[in-house]
Structure formats: C-alpha cells, structure tokens
Amino acid sequence: MKRKYYLLILTVVIFVLLNAACGPTESAIQTAIANTQAAFAPTPTDMPAPSETFVPTSTSTPVTSPTLKPMPTIVPTNTPSVSTITSLSKTMKIPNHCEFWIEDIFFSRKILPPNTSGYYRYYEAKDANTTFLDITVNVTNLDTIIKSVEDLISISVIFDGSYNYYSTPVVVDGNGDFTYSSISGVQPLLTKTAHYLFTVPSQVENGTKSLIIVINASDQEYHYQYR
C-alpha cells in the first residue's frame, strides 16, 4: 500500500510541474489519470482468495441403534443318550458299531489272566492303600473294519457322585494271556474279552457310598449302578 501512495504523490508532482511549465495539455492530463488509476488498481497479491462453497455429495441421515434380538438357544447335537444297564451279562447293541456285555466286576490287589500255565502277565497293586477294580467286558465289533477295543467302548467309574476314575483296557489274547489293546484289534464280527483295571483307594472297595460304572459306545452312554 505504501508503494501506491508514493506513486500517487509522484504523479501529482509531475502533473503540477508540467502544468506550471507549459500549461495543462490533454495528453498530460490523461497520463496523470492513467497513472492514478494504475496506482489504485489491485495487484494479484492484494486480491482476496476466492471463497469455496461446500456442496454436500450425499444427504446425511440420523444413525439409530439396531434392534437387538435374543440369541437362539444352542442345543448340542452330540449329547449322548443315557441308558441304564439293569443286570450283568445283559447285551447292549449299537448297530454298525458294537455290542457288549459286562461279564464280571470285582476288586482285587492282583489280577491274573485266564491261563496261568507257563509264562503269563499279571497286574498287582503297588500301594498298600490301593486296589484294582476289574470290570471285565466282552466286546463284539459290528463295524466293517478292524477296531481296537478302545475305539469301540470306553469305561469310567464315579465314586460317591464326585470322584472319577479312568482306565485303558488289557485284552485277553488267543492263548489266554493279557496283551495290550493297542496291538490286538478286534476283527469285524469277532468278540474279545477286555479287562478295564482301575487303581482306586481301598475305601472305594470297603465303603458304602455309590459306585456307578459309565460305558460310552459311539453316541450312546450306559450306566450300571454297582452300589
């Protein structure tokens, strides 16, 4: 702005001098007017920036909370059905899987195989306060392929409604001796005898509280109340 005022003053001075020297001429007057207009003309740096107009590209709508719906109740599809075994030697059958029956249930600190002549395997409790619970089961494979006894059935024991015991079976081989179930499979439609040996405290044998045998086979569960 100061530059504009200096130019204006300079133009006026020149105009006065010219007017004093030779009188005002039309060209001089026009020159002075042009210089004055040029002095007051805005320069690009003095021009204000153009204003911007915001045009919305979409119309906003209020956001509302979604309506919450209650979650559906999930019902397990693989929950086994529970059946009761009312007596020993009662055959339980699961089609295309197996059939089995409990041959015997007894306590002993020493478990012997059916054939004790010559060399044989046996099991003996090592702790004076423990004993074996032997659940002897006969299992027939109704599948079309060879299966281990453990693939066909599993057995656990519940004492006093709270204490759970688990076991893996030993199988009676063709010679009447014990062998491991993992190396002695059951061929289709054949039957093998398995001993499920549970190491339990002596109070399980000598007590009077409940003792439940739980057998799982495929999607079926069977309970036998020993005591």
The 8 nearest C-alpha neighbors of each residue, nearest first, counted from 0:
[[1, 3, 2, 4, 5, 39, 45, 38],
 [2, 0, 4, 3, 5, 6, 7, 38],
 [1, 3, 5, 0, 4, 6, 38, 7],
 [4, 2, 6, 38, 0, 1, 5, 7],
 [3, 5, 7, 1, 6, 2, 8, 0],
 [6, 4, 2, 8, 7, 3, 9, 1],
 [7, 5, 9, 3, 4, 8, 10, 2],
 [6, 8, 4, 10, 5, 9, 35, 3],
 [9, 7, 11, 5, 10, 6, 12, 4],
 [10, 8, 6, 12, 7, 11, 5, 13],
 [11, 9, 7, 13, 8, 12, 6, 14],
 [10, 12, 14, 8, 13, 9, 15, 7],
 [11, 13, 15, 9, 14, 10, 8, 16],
 [14, 12, 16, 10, 15, 11, 17, 9],
 [13, 15, 11, 17, 12, 16, 18, 10],
 [16, 14, 18, 12, 13, 17, 19, 11],
 [17, 15, 19, 13, 18, 14, 20, 12],
 [18, 16, 20, 14, 19, 15, 21, 13],
 [17, 19, 22, 23, 15, 16, 20, 21],
 [18, 20, 16, 17, 22, 21, 15, 23],
 [21, 19, 17, 18, 22, 16, 15, 23],
 [22, 20, 18, 19, 17, 23, 24, 16],
 [21, 23, 18, 19, 20, 24, 17, 16],
 [22, 24, 18, 21, 27, 25, 17, 28],
 [25, 23, 27, 26, 28, 22, 18, 21],
 [24, 26, 28, 27, 29, 23, 30, 22],
 [27, 25, 29, 28, 24, 30, 23, 31],
 [28, 26, 30, 24, 29, 25, 31, 23],
 [27, 29, 25, 31, 26, 30, 24, 32],
 [30, 28, 32, 26, 31, 27, 33, 25],
 [31, 29, 27, 33, 28, 32, 26, 34],
 [30, 32, 34, 28, 29, 33, 35, 27],
 [31, 33, 35, 29, 30, 34, 36, 28],
 [34, 32, 30, 36, 35, 31, 37, 29],
 [35, 33, 37, 31, 32, 36, 38, 30],
 [34, 36, 32, 38, 33, 37, 7, 31],
 [37, 35, 33, 39, 38, 34, 40, 32],
 [36, 38, 34, 40, 35, 39, 33, 41],
 [37, 39, 35, 3, 36, 40, 34, 6],
 [38, 40, 36, 37, 41, 35, 3, 7],
 [39, 41, 37, 38, 36, 42, 35, 3],
 [42, 40, 45, 39, 46, 43, 44, 38],
 [41, 43, 45, 44, 40, 46, 39, 38],
 [44, 42, 46, 45, 41, 47, 40, 48],
 [43, 45, 42, 46, 47, 41, 48, 0],
 [46, 44, 42, 43, 41, 47, 48, 0],
 [47, 45, 43, 44, 48, 42, 41, 49],
 [48, 46, 49, 45, 44, 43, 50, 41],
 [47, 49, 50, 46, 51, 45, 44, 43],
 [50, 48, 47, 51, 46, 52, 43, 45],
 [49, 51, 48, 52, 47, 53, 46, 54],
 [52, 50, 53, 49, 48, 54, 47, 55],
 [51, 53, 54, 50, 49, 55, 56, 48],
 [54, 52, 55, 51, 56, 50, 57, 49],
 [53, 55, 52, 56, 57, 51, 58, 59],
 [56, 54, 57, 53, 58, 59, 52, 51],
 [57, 55, 54, 58, 53, 59, 52, 60],
 [58, 56, 55, 59, 54, 60, 53, 61],
 [57, 59, 60, 56, 55, 61, 54, 62],
 [60, 58, 57, 61, 55, 62, 56, 63],
 [59, 61, 62, 58, 63, 57, 55, 64],
 [60, 62, 63, 59, 58, 64, 65, 57],
 [63, 61, 60, 64, 59, 65, 66, 58],
 [62, 64, 65, 61, 66, 60, 67, 59],
 [63, 65, 66, 62, 67, 61, 68, 60],
 [66, 64, 67, 63, 62, 68, 61, 69],
 [65, 67, 68, 64, 63, 69, 62, 70],
 [68, 66, 65, 69, 64, 70, 63, 71],
 [67, 69, 70, 66, 71, 65, 72, 64],
 [70, 68, 71, 67, 72, 66, 73, 65],
 [71, 69, 68, 72, 73, 67, 74, 66],
 [72, 70, 73, 69, 68, 74, 67, 75],
 [71, 73, 74, 70, 69, 75, 68, 76],
 [74, 72, 71, 75, 70, 76, 77, 69],
 [73, 75, 76, 72, 78, 77, 71, 70],
 [76, 74, 77, 78, 73, 79, 72, 80],
 [75, 77, 78, 74, 79, 73, 218, 80],
 [78, 76, 75, 79, 218, 80, 74, 219],
 [77, 79, 76, 75, 80, 218, 219, 74],
 [80, 78, 218, 219, 220, 77, 81, 217],
 [79, 81, 219, 220, 78, 82, 218, 221],
 [82, 80, 220, 221, 79, 219, 83, 222],
 [83, 81, 221, 220, 222, 84, 80, 219],
 [82, 84, 222, 221, 85, 223, 81, 224],
 [85, 83, 223, 86, 222, 221, 82, 89],
 [84, 86, 83, 223, 87, 89, 224, 222],
 [87, 85, 84, 89, 88, 223, 101, 224],
 [86, 88, 101, 89, 102, 100, 103, 85],
 [87, 89, 100, 101, 102, 90, 86, 103],
 [88, 90, 87, 100, 86, 91, 101, 84],
 [91, 89, 100, 99, 88, 92, 98, 101],
 [90, 92, 98, 99, 100, 89, 93, 84],
 [93, 91, 98, 97, 94, 90, 99, 96],
 [92, 94, 97, 96, 98, 95, 91, 216],
 [95, 93, 96, 92, 97, 141, 98, 142],
 [96, 94, 141, 142, 97, 93, 143, 140],
 [97, 95, 141, 142, 94, 93, 140, 151],
 [98, 96, 141, 140, 93, 139, 92, 151],
 [97, 99, 92, 139, 91, 93, 138, 90],
 [100, 98, 138, 91, 137, 90, 139, 92],
 [99, 101, 90, 88, 89, 137, 136, 102],
 [102, 100, 136, 88, 87, 103, 135, 137],
 [101, 103, 136, 135, 88, 100, 87, 137],
 [102, 104, 135, 101, 134, 105, 87, 136],
 [105, 103, 134, 133, 135, 106, 132, 102],
 [104, 106, 133, 132, 103, 107, 134, 131],
 [107, 105, 132, 131, 133, 204, 130, 108],
 [108, 106, 131, 109, 130, 110, 132, 105],
 [107, 109, 130, 124, 131, 123, 110, 106],
 [108, 110, 123, 107, 122, 124, 111, 121],
 [109, 111, 122, 121, 123, 107, 108, 112],
 [110, 112, 121, 109, 113, 122, 115, 120],
 [113, 111, 176, 114, 177, 115, 121, 175],
 [114, 112, 175, 115, 176, 111, 171, 177],
 [113, 115, 175, 112, 116, 176, 174, 119],
 [116, 114, 119, 112, 113, 117, 111, 118],
 [117, 115, 114, 118, 119, 113, 176, 175],
 [116, 118, 115, 119, 114, 120, 176, 174],
 [117, 119, 116, 120, 115, 176, 114, 121],
 [120, 118, 176, 115, 117, 121, 116, 112],
 [121, 119, 177, 176, 112, 122, 118, 111],
 [120, 122, 111, 110, 112, 119, 123, 109],
 [123, 121, 110, 109, 111, 124, 120, 108],
 [122, 124, 109, 108, 125, 110, 121, 131],
 [125, 123, 108, 130, 126, 109, 129, 131],
 [124, 126, 123, 127, 129, 130, 108, 128],
 [125, 127, 128, 129, 124, 130, 200, 123],
 [128, 126, 129, 125, 124, 130, 201, 108],
 [129, 127, 126, 201, 200, 130, 202, 199],
 [130, 128, 200, 201, 126, 199, 127, 124],
 [129, 131, 108, 124, 199, 198, 201, 107],
 [132, 130, 198, 107, 197, 108, 106, 133],
 [131, 133, 106, 197, 196, 105, 198, 134],
 [132, 134, 196, 105, 195, 104, 131, 106],
 [135, 133, 104, 195, 194, 103, 136, 132],
 [134, 136, 194, 103, 102, 193, 101, 133],
 [137, 135, 101, 102, 193, 192, 100, 138],
 [136, 138, 192, 99, 100, 191, 193, 101],
 [137, 139, 99, 190, 191, 98, 136, 192],
 [140, 138, 190, 98, 97, 189, 188, 99],
 [139, 141, 97, 188, 187, 142, 189, 185],
 [142, 140, 97, 96, 95, 188, 187, 139],
 [141, 143, 96, 95, 140, 144, 187, 97],
 [142, 144, 187, 141, 145, 95, 188, 140],
 [145, 143, 142, 187, 146, 186, 140, 141],
 [144, 146, 186, 185, 187, 184, 147, 143],
 [147, 145, 185, 184, 150, 144, 148, 186],
 [146, 148, 184, 150, 149, 185, 180, 181],
 [147, 149, 151, 150, 152, 180, 146, 185],
 [150, 148, 147, 151, 152, 153, 180, 168],
 [151, 149, 147, 148, 152, 146, 153, 216],
 [150, 152, 148, 149, 216, 97, 147, 146],
 [153, 151, 216, 149, 215, 150, 148, 214],
 [154, 152, 215, 214, 149, 216, 155, 151],
 [153, 155, 214, 213, 215, 152, 165, 156],
 [154, 156, 165, 213, 164, 212, 214, 166],
 [155, 157, 212, 164, 163, 211, 213, 158],
 [158, 156, 163, 211, 162, 210, 160, 161],
 [159, 157, 210, 162, 160, 209, 161, 163],
 [158, 160, 209, 208, 161, 210, 162, 157],
 [159, 161, 158, 157, 162, 209, 210, 211],
 [162, 160, 159, 158, 157, 163, 209, 156],
 [163, 161, 158, 157, 160, 159, 164, 156],
 [162, 164, 157, 156, 161, 158, 165, 155],
 [165, 163, 156, 155, 157, 162, 197, 166],
 [166, 164, 155, 197, 156, 163, 154, 167],
 [165, 167, 197, 195, 196, 168, 155, 154],
 [166, 168, 195, 169, 165, 196, 149, 153],
 [169, 167, 195, 194, 193, 180, 170, 166],
 [168, 170, 179, 194, 180, 193, 178, 177],
 [171, 169, 193, 178, 180, 177, 179, 192],
 [170, 172, 177, 176, 175, 192, 178, 193],
 [173, 171, 175, 174, 176, 177, 170, 178],
 [172, 174, 175, 171, 176, 191, 177, 170],
 [175, 173, 172, 176, 114, 171, 177, 113],
 [174, 176, 114, 113, 172, 173, 171, 112],
 [177, 175, 112, 171, 174, 172, 119, 114],
 [178, 176, 171, 170, 120, 112, 172, 169],
 [179, 177, 170, 169, 171, 172, 180, 176],
 [178, 180, 169, 181, 182, 170, 183, 177],
 [179, 181, 183, 170, 182, 169, 147, 168],
 [180, 182, 179, 183, 147, 184, 149, 148],
 [183, 181, 180, 179, 184, 178, 147, 170],
 [182, 184, 180, 181, 179, 185, 147, 178],
 [185, 183, 147, 146, 145, 182, 186, 180],
 [184, 186, 146, 145, 147, 140, 189, 187],
 [185, 187, 145, 189, 188, 184, 140, 146],
 [188, 186, 140, 143, 189, 145, 144, 142],
 [187, 189, 140, 141, 139, 186, 190, 142],
 [190, 188, 186, 139, 187, 140, 185, 191],
 [191, 189, 139, 138, 140, 137, 185, 188],
 [192, 190, 138, 137, 193, 139, 185, 189],
 [191, 193, 137, 171, 136, 170, 138, 194],
 [192, 194, 170, 136, 169, 135, 168, 171],
 [195, 193, 135, 169, 168, 134, 196, 133],
 [194, 196, 168, 134, 133, 166, 167, 135],
 [197, 195, 133, 132, 194, 131, 166, 198],
 [198, 196, 132, 131, 166, 199, 133, 195],
 [197, 199, 131, 130, 132, 129, 196, 200],
 [198, 200, 129, 130, 197, 131, 201, 203],
 [201, 199, 129, 202, 203, 128, 130, 198],
 [200, 202, 129, 204, 203, 128, 130, 205],
 [201, 203, 205, 206, 204, 200, 199, 129],
 [204, 202, 201, 206, 200, 205, 199, 158],
 [203, 205, 202, 201, 206, 106, 200, 130],
 [206, 204, 202, 203, 201, 207, 200, 208],
 [207, 205, 202, 203, 208, 204, 201, 209],
 [206, 208, 209, 205, 226, 203, 204, 210],
 [209, 207, 159, 206, 210, 158, 226, 203],
 [210, 208, 159, 226, 158, 211, 207, 160],
 [209, 211, 158, 226, 225, 157, 224, 159],
 [212, 210, 224, 157, 156, 223, 225, 213],
 [211, 213, 156, 223, 222, 155, 224, 214],
 [214, 212, 222, 155, 154, 221, 156, 211],
 [213, 215, 154, 221, 153, 220, 222, 212],
 [216, 214, 220, 153, 152, 219, 221, 154],
 [217, 215, 152, 219, 151, 218, 220, 214],
 [216, 218, 219, 215, 96, 151, 152, 93],
 [219, 217, 79, 216, 220, 77, 80, 215],
 [220, 218, 79, 216, 80, 217, 215, 81],
 [219, 221, 215, 81, 214, 79, 80, 82],
 [220, 222, 82, 214, 81, 83, 213, 215],
 [223, 221, 213, 83, 212, 84, 82, 214],
 [222, 224, 84, 212, 211, 83, 225, 213],
 [225, 223, 211, 226, 212, 210, 222, 209],
 [224, 226, 210, 211, 223, 212, 209, 104],
 [225, 210, 209, 224, 211, 208, 207, 223]]
